[in-house]
Amino acid sequence: MAAIRSRDTRPEIALRQALRRRGLLGYRCHPKGLPGKPDVAFTRWRLAIFVDGCFWHGHPDHFQPGTLGDYWDEKIRRTQERDRAQEAALREAGWEVLRFWDFEVKESPEQCAERVDEVLARLRRDRSSAARDATPSRAAAAKTS
């Protein structure tokens, strides 16, 4: 298990390359201050992205509980619990969370990057409308003067 990489895996690198091709820059890799150290984080927009290995994170098509013994069942269960807790902590702190399975990124990194682009566009739109709503209009400011 020591040879299994926890960061900078091929799917992570493929996703980051696809993000760069789309012009989606300004992300951080594995930022230490965030729960779970997301694989990619757009800190300005508060978007955390994880690329989960299908076996290690227990995808139902790639890990069947009871087939490899109690040790593995417990290990994968703990990983899934940790994933849920980290995602909840990020959401509670105001972050949006995206999760991709490694095989999804391998099959189509461009499609995953497109999904990231869509979420970033929504977050930008939401932030700009919230800022617009928080700023008093010139007409309202003129009436109060």
Sequence and secondary structure as in RCSB ss.txt:
>XXXX:A:sequence
MAAIRSRDTRPEIALRQALRRRGLLGYRCHPKGLPGKPDVAFTRWRLAIFVDGCFWHGHPDHFQPGTLGDYWDEK
IRRTQERDRAQEAALREAGWEVLRFWDFEVKESPEQCAERVDEVLARLRRDRSSAARDATPSRAAAAKTS
>XXXX:A:secstr
 TTS SSS HHHHHHHHHHHHTT    BSS TTSTT  SEEETTTTEEEEEE TTTTT TTT  TTSS HHHHHH
HHHHHHHHHHHHHHHHHTT EEEEEEHHHHHH HHHHHHHHHHHHHHHHHHHHHHHHHHS  HHHHHHH 
